């Protein structure tokens, strides 16, 4: 195993003058400058927190170049990175801090309200060049930490379907696996230009090291404004980017995305939520055949399965989340040809929750809680979460399939389907939707009837301005149901 930080430092030695990162303000750092600043910060963190044991360093920051300096400094120090969601309420982040007890909390002044100030917190600003240097000492004081494969590199929160975040210990081996697999599947190389527009604290992190290890460049945006995103993709010749389906839908709906604007684009990767085939087709019309997919969960991050844009376009398997990545074994806990729980095994899989919950693995196989199937060609399809299946009128209905049908209707941007106790149906299907323009209930119902059948058509629709999300940005069905029922 080659540790992530060693890959970055080796690249910084090979190409010190190459541009590594540039953010929305225009601030830029070469590989050499990024390595020097991150190493100085790492030396300061080692002096402050020691090196005899691994401590937790929490980081609450918006997307900008200083965020990368802080993140890399934590990794280089040998301590564990705990990203705090800058969009979460202060009470939620304070609970995380109180539970995991980080030795230090780095707070971006642009989102300082998202976590309380304590004696163990330090504020920094993206607008003040070198502000993190105040924490650092001479880089000669840095000592490379001993990084065993099971060393905890990052601590990520997962809400699952319970709404209660659990802390997953992501190891050096897990992140090295992500780097290797994503680099291979998405052909990341020295000419790659990644647009980090999703939060660096979450989805955008996973392309950080694959690109840095190859000598590519990160363009970092704090804003997800459609015009800003599209203009940056065009002007900076972006080749790779990860976006959640909601952002892709907004870009398509703007009417300003056309394939001729993005000749450099190779992989526009979606994950974190399903996309209906109709949505993918609209995205392909807007960006060209450049839509790709990856699937994972915090316990096995992003590289359980994947499909690059060429394969997705040529195969026509728009409902699939791809084939297992090179380092992962995937099987279905069911008989041949049947739907069952998706199980995954390999170096990508975590081993424990730091918050004490029982880890859902048996003999190395992670029980994902997702239901799916694998076709004869080895492509994986997800039906939905096992615990979210609705039994209505004696029939099993998967909310995810109903949502995909609803998302195929023009104007529907988001959908959340849930069951409500009902004396006649057992569970009555209802749906919360976010839409732009005119959308009729007749059109919604017809889309579901055509795709699945009449039994799956929601009996009630709730139109919202936005779907509520939990501390880690997930829509929790039971909370939506409780709020609307």
C-alpha positions as CSV (number, residue, x, y, z in Angstrom):
1,X,0.0,0.0,0.0
2,X,1.3,3.5,-0.9
3,X,-0.2,6.0,1.4
4,X,-2.2,8.9,-0.1
5,X,0.2,11.5,1.4
6,X,3.2,9.8,-0.1
7,X,1.6,9.8,-3.6
8,X,1.0,13.5,-3.2
9,X,4.5,14.4,-2.0
10,X,6.1,12.3,-4.7
11,X,4.1,14.2,-7.3
12,X,5.1,17.5,-5.7
13,X,8.7,16.5,-6.1
14,X,8.3,15.5,-9.7
15,X,6.3,18.6,-10.8
16,X,6.8,21.4,-8.2
17,X,5.9,24.2,-10.6
18,X,2.7,22.6,-12.0
19,X,-0.6,24.2,-10.9
20,X,-2.3,22.0,-8.3
21,X,-5.3,24.0,-7.2
22,X,-7.1,27.2,-8.1
23,X,-10.3,28.5,-6.4
24,X,-13.1,30.8,-7.2
25,X,-11.3,33.9,-6.0
26,X,-8.4,33.2,-8.4
27,X,-6.0,32.1,-5.6
28,X,-3.8,29.4,-6.9
29,X,-1.1,27.1,-5.5
30,X,1.5,25.0,-7.4
31,X,2.3,21.5,-6.2
32,X,5.5,22.7,-4.5
33,X,3.7,25.6,-2.7
34,X,0.8,23.3,-1.6
35,X,3.2,20.7,-0.3
36,X,5.3,23.3,1.6
37,X,2.3,25.0,3.2
38,X,0.6,21.7,4.1
39,X,3.8,20.3,5.6
40,X,4.4,23.5,7.7
41,X,0.8,23.1,9.0
42,X,1.4,19.4,9.7
43,X,4.5,20.2,11.7
44,X,2.5,22.7,13.8
45,X,-0.2,20.2,14.4
46,X,2.4,17.6,15.5
47,X,3.9,20.1,17.9
48,X,0.5,21.0,19.3
49,X,-1.1,17.6,19.5
50,X,2.0,15.4,19.7
51,X,2.8,12.3,17.7
52,X,2.6,9.5,20.2
53,X,-1.1,8.8,19.6
54,X,-3.5,9.7,16.8
55,X,-5.8,12.6,17.6
56,X,-8.8,13.8,15.8
57,X,-8.7,17.2,14.0
58,X,-12.1,18.5,13.0
59,X,-12.4,20.8,10.0
60,X,-15.4,23.0,9.2
61,X,-14.8,24.9,5.9
62,X,-16.4,25.9,2.7
63,X,-14.8,25.1,-0.7
64,X,-11.6,27.1,-1.3
65,X,-7.8,26.6,-1.6
66,X,-7.2,27.0,2.1
67,X,-9.5,24.1,2.7
68,X,-7.1,21.9,0.8
69,X,-4.1,23.2,2.7
70,X,-5.9,22.4,6.0
71,X,-7.0,19.0,4.9
72,X,-3.6,18.0,3.6
73,X,-1.9,19.4,6.7
74,X,-4.1,17.1,8.9
75,X,-3.3,14.1,6.8
76,X,0.5,14.9,6.8
77,X,0.4,15.3,10.5
78,X,-0.7,11.7,11.0
79,X,-3.8,12.7,12.9
80,X,-7.3,11.9,11.7
81,X,-9.5,14.3,9.7
82,X,-13.1,14.8,10.9
83,X,-15.0,16.9,8.3
84,X,-17.9,18.9,9.8
85,X,-20.6,19.8,7.3
86,X,-20.7,23.6,6.9
87,X,-24.4,23.4,6.0
88,X,-25.4,21.6,9.2
89,X,-27.0,23.4,12.1
90,X,-24.6,24.3,14.9
91,X,-26.3,22.0,17.4
92,X,-25.7,19.0,15.2
93,X,-22.0,19.7,14.7
94,X,-21.6,20.5,18.3
95,X,-23.0,17.1,19.1
96,X,-20.5,15.5,16.8
97,X,-17.6,17.4,18.5
98,X,-18.9,16.5,22.0
99,X,-19.2,12.8,21.0
100,X,-15.8,12.4,19.2
101,X,-13.8,14.9,21.2
102,X,-11.3,16.2,18.6
103,X,-8.1,17.6,19.9
104,X,-8.5,20.6,17.7
105,X,-11.3,22.2,15.6
106,X,-10.3,24.3,12.6
107,X,-13.2,26.8,11.8
108,X,-13.5,28.7,8.5
109,X,-14.7,32.2,9.4
110,X,-17.1,32.0,6.4
111,X,-19.0,29.3,8.2
112,X,-18.0,29.9,11.8
113,X,-21.7,29.7,12.9
114,X,-21.9,26.0,12.0
115,X,-19.9,25.0,15.1
116,X,-19.4,26.6,18.5
117,X,-16.1,28.1,19.5
118,X,-14.1,26.4,22.2
119,X,-10.7,26.5,23.7
120,X,-9.7,23.8,21.3
121,X,-10.8,25.7,18.2
122,X,-8.9,27.9,15.8
123,X,-10.5,30.2,13.2
124,X,-9.0,30.7,9.7
125,X,-10.1,32.7,6.7
126,X,-9.9,31.9,3.0
127,X,-9.5,35.5,2.2
128,X,-6.3,36.0,4.3
129,X,-3.4,34.4,2.4
130,X,-1.3,32.2,4.6
131,X,-3.7,32.5,7.6
132,X,-3.1,28.8,8.4
133,X,0.6,29.5,8.5
134,X,0.1,30.9,12.0
135,X,-0.6,27.4,13.2
136,X,2.5,26.0,11.4
137,X,6.2,25.9,12.2
138,X,9.2,25.4,10.1
139,X,8.7,22.5,7.7
140,X,12.0,21.0,8.9
141,X,10.1,20.2,12.1
142,X,7.8,17.8,10.3
143,X,8.3,14.1,10.8
144,X,6.6,11.7,8.4
145,X,4.1,9.7,10.5
146,X,4.1,5.9,10.6
147,X,1.0,5.1,8.6
148,X,0.0,1.4,8.9
149,X,-2.8,0.2,6.5
150,X,-5.3,0.3,9.4
151,X,-4.3,3.8,10.5
152,X,-7.5,5.9,10.7
153,X,-7.1,8.6,8.0
154,X,-10.5,10.1,8.2
155,X,-13.7,9.8,10.2
156,X,-16.9,10.2,8.2
157,X,-20.5,10.3,9.4
158,X,-23.3,8.3,8.0
159,X,-26.9,8.8,8.8
160,X,-28.1,5.7,7.1
161,X,-31.9,5.5,7.2
162,X,-32.1,6.1,11.0
163,X,-31.2,9.8,10.9
164,X,-28.7,9.2,13.7
165,X,-25.1,9.8,12.5
166,X,-22.6,7.0,13.1
167,X,-18.8,7.6,12.8
168,X,-17.0,5.4,10.3
169,X,-13.3,4.9,10.7
170,X,-11.8,5.2,7.1
171,X,-8.3,3.8,7.0
172,X,-5.2,4.4,4.9
173,X,-5.9,1.2,3.1
174,X,-9.5,2.2,2.2
175,X,-8.4,5.6,0.8
176,X,-5.6,4.0,-1.2
177,X,-8.1,1.6,-2.7
178,X,-10.4,4.5,-3.7
179,X,-7.4,6.2,-5.4
180,X,-6.4,3.1,-7.3
181,X,-9.8,2.1,-8.4
182,X,-11.1,5.6,-9.4
183,X,-7.9,6.3,-11.3
184,X,-8.3,3.2,-13.3
185,X,-12.0,3.3,-14.0
186,X,-12.1,7.0,-14.9
187,X,-8.7,7.2,-16.6
188,X,-7.4,10.0,-14.4
189,X,-4.0,11.3,-15.5
190,X,-1.7,14.3,-15.5
191,X,-4.0,16.2,-17.9
192,X,-7.0,15.7,-15.7
193,X,-8.8,18.9,-14.5
194,X,-11.3,18.2,-11.8
195,X,-14.0,20.6,-10.8
196,X,-14.7,20.4,-7.1
197,X,-18.1,22.0,-6.7
198,X,-19.7,19.5,-4.3
199,X,-18.5,20.0,-0.7
200,X,-14.8,19.0,-0.2
201,X,-16.0,17.8,3.2
202,X,-18.1,15.1,1.5
203,X,-18.5,14.0,-2.1
204,X,-15.7,16.1,-3.8
205,X,-13.1,14.7,-1.4
206,X,-13.0,11.3,-3.2
207,X,-11.4,12.8,-6.4
208,X,-8.9,14.8,-4.4
209,X,-6.0,12.3,-4.2
210,X,-6.6,10.5,-7.5
211,X,-6.0,13.8,-9.3
212,X,-3.2,15.0,-7.0
213,X,-1.4,11.6,-7.3
214,X,-1.4,11.9,-11.1
215,X,-0.3,15.6,-11.3
216,X,-3.7,16.9,-12.4
217,X,-5.4,20.1,-11.3
218,X,-8.3,21.0,-9.1
219,X,-10.6,23.9,-9.8
220,X,-12.5,24.6,-6.6
221,X,-15.9,26.4,-6.5
222,X,-17.7,27.6,-3.4
223,X,-20.8,28.4,-5.4
224,X,-23.1,25.9,-7.1
225,X,-24.8,28.7,-9.1
226,X,-25.5,27.1,-12.5
227,X,-24.0,30.0,-14.5
228,X,-20.8,29.9,-12.4
229,X,-20.5,26.1,-12.7
230,X,-21.1,26.0,-16.4
231,X,-18.8,29.0,-17.2
232,X,-16.0,27.4,-15.1
233,X,-16.4,24.1,-16.8
234,X,-16.0,25.8,-20.1
235,X,-13.3,28.3,-19.3
236,X,-11.1,25.9,-17.3
237,X,-11.4,23.0,-19.7
238,X,-12.7,20.7,-17.0
239,X,-12.3,17.0,-17.7
240,X,-13.7,15.3,-14.6
241,X,-16.2,16.3,-11.9
242,X,-18.5,14.7,-9.4
243,X,-21.9,16.2,-8.9
244,X,-25.1,15.0,-7.0
245,X,-28.1,14.4,-9.3
246,X,-29.8,17.5,-8.0
247,X,-27.0,19.8,-9.2
248,X,-26.9,18.0,-12.6
249,X,-30.7,18.5,-12.9
250,X,-30.3,22.2,-12.2
251,X,-27.6,22.6,-14.8
252,X,-29.7,20.9,-17.4
253,X,-32.8,22.9,-16.5
254,X,-30.9,26.1,-17.0
255,X,-30.9,25.5,-20.7
256,X,-27.4,26.8,-21.0
257,X,-25.5,23.5,-21.1
258,X,-24.7,22.3,-24.6
259,X,-22.1,19.7,-25.6
260,X,-20.1,22.1,-27.8
261,X,-19.3,24.2,-24.7
262,X,-17.4,21.4,-23.0
263,X,-15.1,19.6,-25.5
264,X,-12.6,18.7,-22.8
265,X,-15.2,17.0,-20.5
266,X,-14.7,13.2,-20.2
267,X,-16.4,12.1,-17.0
268,X,-19.4,13.9,-15.3
269,X,-19.8,11.5,-12.4
270,X,-23.0,11.2,-10.4
271,X,-23.5,9.4,-7.1
272,X,-25.1,9.8,-3.7
273,X,-28.6,9.3,-5.1
274,X,-30.2,7.6,-8.1
275,X,-30.9,9.2,-11.5
276,X,-33.8,8.1,-13.6
277,X,-32.9,7.0,-17.1
278,X,-34.9,10.0,-18.5
279,X,-32.7,12.3,-16.4
280,X,-29.5,10.7,-17.6
281,X,-30.7,11.1,-21.2
282,X,-31.4,14.8,-20.7
283,X,-28.0,15.2,-19.1
284,X,-26.4,13.4,-22.1
285,X,-28.2,15.7,-24.4
286,X,-26.8,18.7,-22.5
287,X,-23.2,17.6,-21.9
288,X,-22.7,14.9,-24.5
289,X,-22.3,11.2,-23.8
290,X,-20.1,12.1,-20.8
291,X,-22.3,10.9,-17.8
292,X,-20.7,8.4,-15.5
293,X,-21.7,6.8,-12.2
294,X,-20.1,5.4,-9.0
295,X,-21.7,3.6,-6.1
296,X,-20.7,3.2,-2.5
297,X,-21.5,4.2,1.1
298,X,-19.5,5.6,3.9
299,X,-18.6,2.1,5.1
300,X,-17.3,1.3,1.6
301,X,-16.7,4.7,0.0
302,X,-17.7,5.4,-3.6
303,X,-15.8,2.5,-5.3
304,X,-18.0,-0.5,-4.7
305,X,-19.1,-0.3,-8.4
306,X,-18.7,2.3,-11.1
307,X,-19.2,2.8,-14.8
308,X,-17.3,5.4,-16.9
309,X,-19.1,7.6,-19.5
310,X,-18.0,5.5,-22.5
311,X,-19.4,2.3,-21.0
312,X,-22.6,3.9,-19.8
313,X,-23.2,5.5,-23.2
314,X,-22.4,2.4,-25.3
315,X,-24.1,-0.2,-23.1
316,X,-27.4,1.6,-22.6
317,X,-27.5,0.3,-19.1
318,X,-28.8,3.6,-17.7
319,X,-30.4,2.0,-14.6
320,X,-27.2,0.3,-13.5
321,X,-24.5,1.6,-11.1
322,X,-21.9,-0.2,-13.1
323,X,-19.7,-3.3,-12.5
324,X,-17.7,-4.0,-9.3
325,X,-14.6,-1.9,-9.1
326,X,-11.3,-3.8,-9.4
327,X,-10.7,-4.1,-5.6
328,X,-14.2,-5.1,-4.6
329,X,-16.1,-8.4,-4.5
330,X,-19.9,-7.9,-4.8
331,X,-22.6,-10.5,-4.4
332,X,-26.3,-10.6,-3.8
333,X,-27.7,-12.4,-0.7
334,X,-30.4,-14.3,-2.6
335,X,-30.9,-17.1,-5.1
336,X,-30.0,-16.9,-8.8
337,X,-31.9,-14.2,-10.6
338,X,-33.5,-12.9,-7.4
339,X,-33.3,-9.5,-5.7
340,X,-31.5,-9.5,-2.4
341,X,-29.2,-7.5,-0.2
342,X,-26.0,-6.2,-1.8
343,X,-22.9,-7.5,0.0
344,X,-19.4,-6.2,-0.6
345,X,-16.0,-7.4,0.5
346,X,-12.4,-6.2,0.0
347,X,-9.9,-3.5,1.2
348,X,-12.5,-0.8,0.6
349,X,-14.7,-2.0,3.5
350,X,-14.4,-0.3,6.9
351,X,-14.1,-2.4,10.1
352,X,-15.8,-0.4,12.8
353,X,-17.9,2.5,14.0
354,X,-16.1,4.8,16.4
355,X,-19.5,5.6,18.0
356,X,-19.9,2.1,19.3
357,X,-22.7,0.6,17.1
358,X,-22.4,-2.9,15.9
359,X,-20.7,-3.0,12.5
360,X,-22.9,-4.7,9.8
361,X,-20.4,-7.2,8.5
362,X,-20.2,-11.0,8.5
363,X,-16.9,-12.8,7.7
364,X,-15.7,-9.7,5.9
365,X,-18.8,-9.1,3.9
366,X,-20.4,-5.7,4.5
367,X,-24.2,-5.8,4.6
368,X,-25.0,-2.6,2.8
369,X,-28.7,-2.6,3.5
370,X,-29.3,-1.9,-0.2
371,X,-31.4,-4.3,-2.3
372,X,-30.3,-5.1,-5.8
373,X,-29.4,-7.6,-8.5
374,X,-26.5,-8.4,-10.8
375,X,-27.2,-9.2,-14.4
376,X,-25.5,-11.8,-16.6
377,X,-22.9,-9.2,-17.7
378,X,-22.0,-8.4,-14.1
379,X,-23.7,-5.0,-13.9
380,X,-25.2,-4.0,-10.6
381,X,-28.7,-2.6,-10.2
382,X,-30.1,-1.1,-7.0
383,X,-33.8,-1.5,-6.1
384,X,-33.7,0.5,-2.8
385,X,-33.1,0.2,0.9
386,X,-34.2,-3.1,2.5
387,X,-35.8,-1.4,5.5
388,X,-37.7,1.1,3.3
389,X,-39.8,-1.4,1.3
390,X,-43.5,-0.5,1.3
391,X,-46.1,-3.2,1.5
392,X,-49.3,-1.8,0.0
393,X,-52.4,-3.9,-0.8
394,X,-50.3,-7.0,-0.3
395,X,-47.7,-5.9,-2.9
396,X,-44.0,-5.0,-2.3
397,X,-43.1,-1.6,-3.6
398,X,-39.6,-0.1,-3.6
399,X,-39.6,3.7,-3.0
400,X,-36.5,4.2,-5.1
401,X,-38.2,2.7,-8.2
402,X,-41.2,5.0,-7.7
403,X,-38.9,8.0,-7.3
404,X,-37.1,7.1,-10.5
405,X,-40.5,7.1,-12.3
406,X,-41.5,10.4,-10.8
407,X,-38.1,11.9,-11.8
408,X,-38.7,11.0,-15.4
409,X,-41.5,13.6,-15.6
410,X,-40.4,17.0,-17.0
411,X,-40.0,19.6,-14.2
412,X,-39.6,17.2,-11.3
413,X,-36.3,17.9,-9.6
414,X,-36.5,15.8,-6.4
415,X,-38.8,13.1,-5.1
416,X,-39.1,11.2,-1.8
417,X,-41.6,8.4,-1.6
418,X,-42.8,6.8,1.7
419,X,-45.5,4.7,3.2
420,X,-48.1,5.8,5.7
421,X,-50.2,3.4,7.9
422,X,-53.6,2.9,6.3
423,X,-56.6,0.7,7.4
424,X,-57.4,-0.3,3.8
425,X,-54.0,-0.5,2.1
426,X,-51.9,-1.5,5.0
427,X,-49.5,1.2,3.9
428,X,-50.6,4.1,1.6
429,X,-48.0,5.4,-0.8
430,X,-47.3,9.1,-0.7
431,X,-44.7,11.3,-2.3
432,X,-43.0,14.6,-1.6
433,X,-41.8,16.3,-4.7
434,X,-39.8,19.4,-5.7
435,X,-40.6,20.7,-9.1
436,X,-40.2,23.7,-11.4
437,X,-42.9,24.6,-13.9
438,X,-46.3,23.0,-14.3
439,X,-46.5,19.4,-13.2
440,X,-49.8,17.6,-12.9
441,X,-50.7,14.7,-10.6
442,X,-52.1,12.9,-13.6
443,X,-48.7,13.0,-15.3
444,X,-47.0,11.9,-12.1
445,X,-49.4,9.0,-11.6
446,X,-49.2,7.9,-15.3
447,X,-45.4,7.8,-15.2
448,X,-45.5,5.5,-12.2
449,X,-48.2,3.3,-13.7
450,X,-46.3,3.0,-17.0
451,X,-43.0,2.2,-15.3
452,X,-44.1,-0.1,-12.4
453,X,-47.9,-0.5,-12.3
454,X,-51.0,1.1,-10.7
455,X,-50.3,-0.4,-7.3
456,X,-47.2,1.7,-6.9
457,X,-48.8,5.1,-7.8
458,X,-48.8,7.5,-4.9
459,X,-52.2,8.3,-3.5
460,X,-51.1,11.7,-2.2
461,X,-48.5,14.2,-3.5
462,X,-46.9,16.9,-1.3
463,X,-45.2,19.8,-3.2
464,X,-42.3,21.3,-1.3
465,X,-39.7,24.0,-2.0
466,X,-36.9,21.6,-0.9
467,X,-36.7,18.2,0.7
468,X,-35.5,18.2,4.3
469,X,-32.1,16.6,4.9
470,X,-30.3,15.3,8.0
471,X,-26.9,16.2,9.4
472,X,-25.0,14.4,6.6
473,X,-27.2,15.8,3.8
474,X,-29.4,12.7,3.3
475,X,-33.1,12.7,2.8
476,X,-34.5,10.5,5.7
477,X,-37.8,9.0,4.6
478,X,-39.3,8.5,8.0
479,X,-38.6,12.1,8.9
480,X,-40.3,13.3,5.7
481,X,-43.2,11.1,6.4
482,X,-43.5,12.3,10.0
483,X,-43.5,15.9,8.9
484,X,-46.1,15.4,6.3
485,X,-48.4,12.8,7.7
